[in-house]
């Protein structure tokens, strides 16, 4: 559900509802309404939220479970370590634990 994703992503970024609202040019109560499932963001705000949180609009909308992570500023070794961790977790969760 988009409400849960907005809240989780906002909290992961250690951002308050007020700070997110300010970045979007809306009221805090507007963000709160999204997070409570009272209303849903318009297309314009879904795109803005995806940009702010660094995810795809499909991910926000629950169309695709694939998330995109920015690896800018990381070394090749760091990127490889992240890739290996993701593969390890996929194996663990599918029952093919090494």
N, C-alpha and C positions, 0 to 999 in steps of 0.2 A: 504494500500500500504506500502511495506517495507520501502520505502524512508521516509515517514512521521513518521513511528514508530521509526526508528533509530534516527531521529532528536528530536522527543519528548522525548524519553528515555534518550538521551544524555543531553538534556537541563534539564530534571528533576534531573539528577545527577550533574548539574552545571559543566558540562565538556565541554571544548572547542573541536572543531574539531581537533585541533593540539594535545591536550591531548589524545583523543581517538585514533588518528592515531598512536601516539607514543606507546600506549599500544598494538596496533595491529601490529606494525612494518611496517606500510605503510605510504604513504604521506598524508598530510592534503587534498590535491586535490582529493585523492582517496575517502576519507570520504565525501567530498563535492559532488563528482559525485554521490555517493550512495544517499545522501540526496536530490539531485536535480532530481533523477530518470534517470540520464544519463547512469548509469551502475548499476549492482546489485552485491552484495557481493557473492563470491564463497561459497561453502558449508563450507569450513574451517573457513571463516570469519563469517558466520551465526552462527556457533557453538560458536565461540569466543565472538561474540556480545551477544548472549544469556547468556553466562556465566558472562560477564562483567555487564550486566544489570539485571541479576537475573530473566530472563523470559525464557519460553520455545522457542525452535526453531519454533514450530507450531504457537505460538503467534506472533513471528516476521514475519512469512510468511503469516499470516492471515488465517491459516488453522483452528485455534481454538481461540475463543475469551476468553478463560480462561487464566488468568494470575496467576502466582505464586508469593506470597509475602513471604519474609523471616521474620519470627517472632523471630529469635534468639535474645536474649538479652531482650525480653519482658516478663513481668510477665503474669501469667495465667489470671489475671484480665484485663490486656492490650489486650491480645489475644481475650478474650471474648467481650470486648468493640468493637474491630475491626470487629469481626464477627457480632455483633448486628448492627453496622453501615451499613455493607454490606447488611444484610437482609432488613434493613429499606430502603435503597436506591433501592433495587430490587423491593420492594413493591410499593414504590413511583413511580418508572418508569413504572411499569406494571399497574398503575391505581388503585391499591389496597392499597392506602395510609391509614395508621391507624389514 
